[in-house]
């Protein structure tokens, strides 16, 4: 017997419509702030002693043998 695919378009379309309505209802239950105020961000510069010079990291394997 051949698979009847004549109703698939209706089923898929109604599924998407139901999911869309369901998500709209879920989202509409959330309360969002009306007009959120933006905060001013001030960047602070931290002076570190290693900022302008090269630092060398000595690994235990790179140390000379004793």
The first five atom37 places (N, CA, C, CB, O) and aatype in JSON, in Angstrom:
{
  "aatype": [20, 20, 20, 20, 20, 20, 20, 20, 20, 20, 20, 20, 20, 20, 20, 20, 20, 20, 20, 20, 20, 20, 20, 20, 20, 20, 20, 20, 20, 20, 20, 20, 20, 20, 20, 20, 20, 20, 20, 20, 20, 20, 20, 20, 20, 20, 20, 20, 20, 20, 20, 20, 20, 20, 20, 20, 20, 20, 20, 20, 20, 20, 20, 20, 20, 20],
  "atom_mask": [
    [1, 1, 1, 1, 1],
    [1, 1, 1, 1, 1],
    [1, 1, 1, 1, 1],
    [1, 1, 1, 1, 1],
    [1, 1, 1, 1, 1],
    [1, 1, 1, 1, 1],
    [1, 1, 1, 1, 1],
    [1, 1, 1, 1, 1],
    [1, 1, 1, 1, 1],
    [1, 1, 1, 1, 1],
    [1, 1, 1, 1, 1],
    [1, 1, 1, 1, 1],
    [1, 1, 1, 1, 1],
    [1, 1, 1, 1, 1],
    [1, 1, 1, 1, 1],
    [1, 1, 1, 1, 1],
    [1, 1, 1, 1, 1],
    [1, 1, 1, 1, 1],
    [1, 1, 1, 1, 1],
    [1, 1, 1, 1, 1],
    [1, 1, 1, 1, 1],
    [1, 1, 1, 1, 1],
    [1, 1, 1, 1, 1],
    [1, 1, 1, 1, 1],
    [1, 1, 1, 1, 1],
    [1, 1, 1, 1, 1],
    [1, 1, 1, 1, 1],
    [1, 1, 1, 1, 1],
    [1, 1, 1, 1, 1],
    [1, 1, 1, 1, 1],
    [1, 1, 1, 1, 1],
    [1, 1, 1, 1, 1],
    [1, 1, 1, 1, 1],
    [1, 1, 1, 1, 1],
    [1, 1, 1, 1, 1],
    [1, 1, 1, 1, 1],
    [1, 1, 1, 1, 1],
    [1, 1, 1, 1, 1],
    [1, 1, 1, 1, 1],
    [1, 1, 1, 1, 1],
    [1, 1, 1, 1, 1],
    [1, 1, 1, 1, 1],
    [1, 1, 1, 1, 1],
    [1, 1, 1, 1, 1],
    [1, 1, 1, 1, 1],
    [1, 1, 1, 1, 1],
    [1, 1, 1, 1, 1],
    [1, 1, 1, 1, 1],
    [1, 1, 1, 1, 1],
    [1, 1, 1, 1, 1],
    [1, 1, 1, 1, 1],
    [1, 1, 1, 1, 1],
    [1, 1, 1, 1, 1],
    [1, 1, 1, 1, 1],
    [1, 1, 1, 1, 1],
    [1, 1, 1, 1, 1],
    [1, 1, 1, 1, 1],
    [1, 1, 1, 1, 1],
    [1, 1, 1, 1, 1],
    [1, 1, 1, 1, 1],
    [1, 1, 1, 1, 1],
    [1, 1, 1, 1, 1],
    [1, 1, 1, 1, 1],
    [1, 1, 1, 1, 1],
    [1, 1, 1, 1, 1],
    [1, 1, 1, 1, 1]
  ],
  "atom_positions": [
    [[0.83, -1.21, 0.0], [0.0, 0.0, 0.0], [0.86, 1.25, 0.0], [-0.94, 0.01, 1.21], [1.93, 1.3, 0.61]],
    [[0.39, 2.26, -0.69], [1.14, 3.51, -0.8], [0.8, 4.41, 0.39], [0.83, 4.23, -2.14], [-0.34, 4.44, 0.86]],
    [[1.82, 5.15, 0.85], [1.64, 6.03, 2.0], [0.83, 7.25, 1.57], [3.02, 6.46, 2.59], [1.16, 7.92, 0.59]],
    [[-0.22, 7.53, 2.32], [-1.1, 8.66, 1.99], [-0.51, 9.93, 2.6], [-2.55, 8.43, 2.52], [-0.51, 10.1, 3.82]],
    [[-0.01, 10.82, 1.75], [0.61, 12.06, 2.22], [-0.26, 13.27, 1.94], [1.98, 12.26, 1.58], [0.21, 14.41, 2.0]],
    [[-1.52, 13.05, 1.65], [-2.38, 14.18, 1.28], [-2.7, 15.08, 2.48], [-3.68, 13.67, 0.66], [-2.98, 16.26, 2.29]],
    [[-2.67, 14.55, 3.7], [-3.02, 15.35, 4.88], [-1.8, 15.91, 5.58], [-3.82, 14.52, 5.86], [-1.93, 16.63, 6.57]],
    [[-0.59, 15.6, 5.08], [0.61, 16.06, 5.77], [0.71, 17.58, 5.8], [1.84, 15.49, 5.11], [1.11, 18.14, 6.82]],
    [[0.37, 18.24, 4.74], [0.46, 19.7, 4.7], [-0.44, 20.32, 5.78], [0.07, 20.24, 3.31], [-0.04, 21.25, 6.47]],
    [[-1.65, 19.8, 5.91], [-2.58, 20.32, 6.91], [-2.07, 20.05, 8.32], [-3.98, 19.7, 6.73], [-2.17, 20.91, 9.2]],
    [[-1.54, 18.87, 8.55], [-1.04, 18.51, 9.88], [0.16, 19.36, 10.26], [-0.67, 17.02, 9.94], [0.24, 19.87, 11.37]],
    [[1.1, 19.52, 9.33], [2.31, 20.3, 9.63], [1.97, 21.77, 9.81], [3.36, 20.13, 8.5], [2.5, 22.42, 10.72]],
    [[1.1, 22.3, 8.97], [0.71, 23.7, 9.09], [-0.01, 23.96, 10.41], [-0.19, 24.1, 7.93], [0.26, 24.97, 11.07]],
    [[-0.91, 23.08, 10.8], [-1.62, 23.27, 12.06], [-0.68, 23.1, 13.25], [-2.8, 22.29, 12.17], [-0.87, 23.74, 14.29]],
    [[0.35, 22.23, 13.12], [1.32, 22.07, 14.2], [2.12, 23.35, 14.39], [2.26, 20.9, 13.9], [2.32, 23.8, 15.52]],
    [[2.59, 23.95, 13.27], [3.33, 25.21, 13.38], [2.46, 26.33, 13.94], [3.88, 25.61, 12.02], [2.93, 27.15, 14.73]],
    [[1.2, 26.37, 13.54], [0.29, 27.39, 14.06], [0.07, 27.2, 15.56], [-1.05, 27.33, 13.31], [0.06, 28.18, 16.31]],
    [[-0.11, 25.97, 15.99], [-0.31, 25.7, 17.42], [0.94, 26.04, 18.23], [-0.69, 24.23, 17.64], [0.85, 26.6, 19.32]],
    [[2.12, 25.71, 17.69], [3.35, 26.05, 18.4], [3.56, 27.55, 18.47], [4.55, 25.39, 17.72], [4.0, 28.07, 19.5]],
    [[3.24, 28.25, 17.39], [3.38, 29.7, 17.39], [2.47, 30.33, 18.44], [3.07, 30.27, 16.01], [2.89, 31.21, 19.19]],
    [[1.21, 29.89, 18.48], [0.26, 30.43, 19.47], [0.71, 30.09, 20.88], [-1.16, 29.89, 19.22], [0.62, 30.92, 21.78]],
    [[1.2, 28.88, 21.07], [1.65, 28.45, 22.4], [2.82, 29.31, 22.88], [2.06, 26.96, 22.39], [2.84, 29.75, 24.02]],
    [[3.79, 29.54, 22.0], [4.94, 30.36, 22.4], [4.55, 31.81, 22.6], [6.04, 30.26, 21.35], [5.1, 32.48, 23.47]],
    [[3.6, 32.31, 21.82], [3.14, 33.68, 22.03], [2.48, 33.83, 23.39], [2.15, 34.1, 20.93], [2.68, 34.84, 24.07]],
    [[1.71, 32.84, 23.8], [1.07, 32.88, 25.11], [2.11, 32.79, 26.22], [0.04, 31.74, 25.26], [2.01, 33.5, 27.23]],
    [[3.11, 31.93, 26.04], [4.15, 31.8, 27.05], [4.96, 33.09, 27.19], [5.08, 30.64, 26.71], [5.27, 33.51, 28.3]],
    [[5.29, 33.71, 26.05], [6.1, 34.93, 26.1], [5.28, 36.09, 26.66], [6.63, 35.28, 24.71], [5.82, 36.95, 27.35]],
    [[4.0, 36.14, 26.36], [3.18, 37.27, 26.82], [2.97, 37.25, 28.33], [1.84, 37.26, 26.12], [2.6, 38.26, 28.91]],
    [[3.21, 36.1, 28.98], [3.07, 36.04, 30.43], [4.26, 36.64, 31.16], [2.88, 34.61, 30.88], [4.18, 36.91, 32.36]],
    [[5.36, 36.86, 30.46], [6.54, 37.45, 31.09], [6.39, 38.96, 31.13], [7.83, 37.05, 30.34], [5.88, 39.57, 30.19]],
    [[6.84, 39.55, 32.22], [6.8, 41.01, 32.31], [8.21, 41.55, 32.11], [6.21, 41.47, 33.68], [9.15, 41.15, 32.79]],
    [[8.33, 42.47, 31.17], [9.61, 43.07, 30.86], [9.59, 44.53, 31.32], [9.92, 42.96, 29.34], [8.53, 45.15, 31.34]],
    [[10.75, 45.07, 31.69], [10.78, 46.49, 32.08], [10.4, 47.38, 30.91], [12.17, 46.89, 32.62], [10.76, 47.1, 29.76]],
    [[9.67, 48.44, 31.21], [9.14, 49.28, 30.14], [10.24, 49.98, 29.37], [8.19, 50.31, 30.7], [10.33, 49.85, 28.14]],
    [[11.09, 50.72, 30.08], [12.17, 51.44, 29.42], [13.43, 51.29, 30.26], [11.82, 52.95, 29.21], [13.65, 52.09, 31.17]],
    [[14.24, 50.29, 30.0], [15.43, 50.11, 30.83], [16.43, 51.24, 30.63], [16.1, 48.76, 30.52], [16.72, 51.64, 29.5]],
    [[16.94, 51.74, 31.72], [17.9, 52.84, 31.63], [19.28, 52.27, 31.37], [17.88, 53.7, 32.91], [19.67, 51.25, 31.93]],
    [[20.01, 52.95, 30.51], [21.36, 52.48, 30.19], [22.36, 53.02, 31.2], [21.75, 52.9, 28.75], [22.3, 54.19, 31.59]],
    [[23.26, 52.16, 31.61], [24.29, 52.57, 32.55], [25.52, 53.05, 31.78], [24.67, 51.41, 33.51], [25.85, 52.51, 30.72]],
    [[26.17, 54.05, 32.31], [27.41, 54.52, 31.68], [28.55, 53.67, 32.2], [27.66, 56.03, 31.96], [28.73, 53.49, 33.4]],
    [[29.31, 53.17, 31.28], [30.42, 52.29, 31.64], [31.71, 53.09, 31.55], [30.47, 51.03, 30.71], [32.04, 53.64, 30.5]],
    [[32.43, 53.14, 32.65], [33.71, 53.85, 32.66], [34.82, 52.81, 32.71], [33.81, 54.85, 33.86], [34.85, 51.94, 33.59]],
    [[35.73, 52.92, 31.77], [36.84, 51.99, 31.72], [38.0, 52.57, 32.53], [37.28, 51.71, 30.26], [38.4, 53.72, 32.33]],
    [[38.52, 51.77, 33.44], [39.65, 52.22, 34.25], [40.91, 51.54, 33.76], [39.4, 51.93, 35.76], [40.92, 50.34, 33.5]],
    [[41.96, 52.3, 33.65], [43.25, 51.77, 33.24], [44.04, 51.39, 34.48], [44.04, 52.79, 32.38], [44.25, 52.21, 35.37]],
    [[44.47, 50.14, 34.54], [45.27, 49.66, 35.65], [46.72, 49.56, 35.2], [44.75, 48.3, 36.17], [47.03, 48.94, 34.19]],
    [[47.58, 50.18, 35.96], [49.0, 50.09, 35.64], [49.58, 48.89, 36.36], [49.75, 51.39, 36.04], [49.54, 48.79, 37.58]],
    [[50.11, 48.0, 35.59], [50.74, 46.81, 36.16], [52.23, 46.87, 35.87], [50.11, 45.5, 35.59], [52.64, 47.43, 34.85]],
    [[53.05, 46.31, 36.74], [54.5, 46.4, 36.5], [54.95, 45.65, 35.27], [55.24, 45.88, 37.7], [56.01, 45.95, 34.72]],
    [[54.19, 44.68, 34.82], [54.61, 43.91, 33.65], [53.95, 44.4, 32.36], [54.29, 42.43, 33.86], [53.99, 43.71, 31.34]],
    [[53.35, 45.55, 32.4], [52.63, 46.03, 31.24], [53.58, 46.39, 30.08], [51.79, 47.23, 31.62], [53.29, 46.05, 28.93]],
    [[54.68, 47.07, 30.37], [55.55, 47.57, 29.3], [56.84, 46.78, 29.14], [55.89, 49.0, 29.56], [57.68, 47.15, 28.32]],
    [[57.02, 45.71, 29.89], [58.26, 44.95, 29.71], [57.97, 43.47, 29.53], [59.19, 45.16, 30.91], [56.93, 42.96, 29.93]],
    [[58.9, 42.82, 28.92], [58.75, 41.4, 28.62], [59.09, 40.59, 29.87], [59.67, 40.99, 27.43], [60.1, 40.83, 30.53]],
    [[58.22, 39.64, 30.17], [58.5, 38.76, 31.3], [58.78, 37.36, 30.76], [57.32, 38.74, 32.31], [58.12, 36.9, 29.83]],
    [[59.75, 36.72, 31.36], [60.12, 35.39, 30.93], [59.69, 34.4, 32.0], [61.64, 35.29, 30.66], [59.98, 34.58, 33.18]],
    [[59.0, 33.36, 31.59], [58.53, 32.35, 32.52], [59.45, 31.15, 32.41], [57.04, 31.95, 32.23], [59.63, 30.59, 31.33]],
    [[60.05, 30.76, 33.54], [60.94, 29.62, 33.56], [60.16, 28.38, 33.97], [62.12, 29.86, 34.52], [59.61, 28.3, 35.07]],
    [[60.11, 27.44, 33.08], [59.44, 26.17, 33.38], [60.43, 25.24, 34.06], [58.87, 25.51, 32.09], [61.64, 25.36, 33.85]],
    [[59.94, 24.31, 34.87], [60.87, 23.38, 35.55], [61.71, 22.56, 34.56], [60.08, 22.43, 36.46], [62.84, 22.2, 34.89]],
    [[61.2, 22.26, 33.4], [61.95, 21.45, 32.43], [63.02, 22.27, 31.73], [60.99, 20.84, 31.4], [63.97, 21.7, 31.18]],
    [[62.89, 23.57, 31.73], [63.87, 24.38, 31.01], [65.02, 24.82, 31.92], [63.18, 25.61, 30.41], [65.97, 25.45, 31.45]],
    [[64.95, 24.49, 33.22], [66.03, 24.83, 34.12], [67.23, 23.91, 33.87], [65.57, 24.74, 35.59], [67.04, 22.76, 33.47]],
    [[68.46, 24.4, 34.09], [69.61, 23.53, 33.88], [69.66, 22.4, 34.92], [70.91, 24.36, 33.93], [69.15, 22.54, 36.03]],
    [[70.27, 21.3, 34.53], [70.4, 20.17, 35.45], [71.42, 20.47, 36.53], [70.79, 18.9, 34.71], [72.39, 21.19, 36.3]],
    [[71.17, 19.91, 37.71], [72.1, 20.17, 38.82], [72.87, 18.92, 39.2], [71.36, 20.69, 40.04], [73.69, 18.96, 40.12]]
  ]
}
